[in-house]
Amino acid sequence: PMSQVEGGSWTAASVAHAARADALIVLGDASAAQEAVDAVDPTKLPEPDRTFILVSSERVRCRLALDAGDPAKAEAIARGLVDRLRSAGVRLMVAEGLVSLGRALTASGRVADAEQALAEAIESAERTGERRLLWEALALSSSLHAERGDHEAALDLRRRAATIVRGIAAGLDDDLGARFLSQDDVRAILEP
């Protein structure tokens, strides 16, 4: 059996690999991001670390699949994650999988299915208080409503997302808040 120290080092290594993969995606280095996420091994971690790292790494895998132009693979990863979380009775973080699923379905052109996944993500995030996921799901849903011409619903969803974003920024120190507000997806939701 693994000692607490060894378990802690597995956790630290997996967290580092998952965070590195996220950063490498932002930097546009998909190959290195894939290498980092492949180094994550959540099976050796205790709960709840295993679930947190699983969600983080699967989100990265979804994003890599989408960036590679493979929405079917991204959908399979996201559905697998949502199913795994639900079958384990995990409520927290289901919205993360549903937002990834919504992105994959949108990329596949399956707008109605994407809207359904995002509606579930919104409901889940509201229930569990996951503000980051809530504003992301609201923003994505707003875009889908706007694309199909439902501008009133799109505006309402966008306003809700912007309110959450401002609330998150207000709770951060000035430097971190400014960096958060300067992110492309955050700026997009705040711009008129």
Buried (B, 14 or more C-beta within 10 A) or exposed (E): EEEEEEBBEBBEBBBEBBEBBBEBBEEEBBEBBBBBBEBBBBEBBEEEBBBBBBBBBBBBBBBBBBEEEBBEBBBBBBBBBBEBBEEEEBEBBBBBBBBBBBBBBBBBEBBEBBBBBBBBBBBBBBEBEBBBBBBBBBBBBBBBBBEEEBEEBBEBBBEBBBEBBBEBBEEEEEEEBEEBBEEEEBEEBEEE
